[in-house]
Amino acid sequence: MRAARSLAVVLKALIVLLLLPLCAGAQEAEPEGYRMEHYRGPVPESLSGATVIGPEAAYELWTAGGVGFIDVLPQAPKPANLPEGTIWRDKPRLSIPGAIWLPNVGYGALAPQTDGYFRAGLSAATGGDTAHPVLFFCLEECWMSWNAAKRALEYGYSHVYWLPEGTDGWAFYDYPLEQVVPREPQPR
């Protein structure tokens, strides 16, 4: 009887150990290319060539200045088939103060127009200096910021930070937020 109980305890412990990674929100492995779909979900813990930071470190960089903060949250376009006279209001975006909002640049594949928009926005944020530090963010568990940071590395930017928690993590620490508008010209 005692041996059966011991075996049951061992089996339960083994089951818990096997299921633990599934329950702990296991991170995605870093893919070789860009994430091409399902942009909301667990993200990797790393981005080769970039420095991954949390909200507290991002706040320190923000306070010190000298880093270009790039918000890449997508923005839904105005529907083409709205009835005449319909009022369209973009959803307000609360972001890190001073950040440049470059919507739609975090998709896995970019149209040439969006690629040019992204490059121009990065150049504006860095004064055209690819050694100038840049920090990418979106929302928590958003592949858009991972894709955008990876693309900036491929463009030759050498000091790239990635904030996987995005504005969700920033707001959790009660750091300031302000309403931002997309940098013009906005790709559609």
MOJO-V317891 format. One record per pair of residues at least 12 apart in sequence whose C-alpha atoms are under 6 Angstrom apart, sorted by the first residue. I is the first residue (numbers start at 1). J is the second residue. Records with the same first field share a line. If there is no record, write none. Layout:
BEGIN
I: J  J
END
This chain:
BEGIN
27: 42  43  44
28: 42  43  44
29: 44
30: 44
34: 108  147
35: 108
36: 108
39: 142  143
40: 141  142
41: 141
42: 141
43: 141
50: 160  161
51: 161
52: 161  162
53: 163
54: 163
55: 169  170
67: 133  134
68: 125  134
69: 99  134  135
70: 99  100  135  136
71: 100  101  137  138
72: 102  103  138
73: 103  138
74: 103  104
75: 103
93: 179  180
94: 177  178  179
95: 177  178
96: 177
97: 177  178
101: 182  183
102: 182  183
106: 144  145  147  148
107: 144
114: 187
130: 157
131: 157  158
133: 159  160
134: 160
135: 160  161  162
136: 149  162
137: 163  166
138: 166
139: 166  167  168
140: 164  165  166  168
END
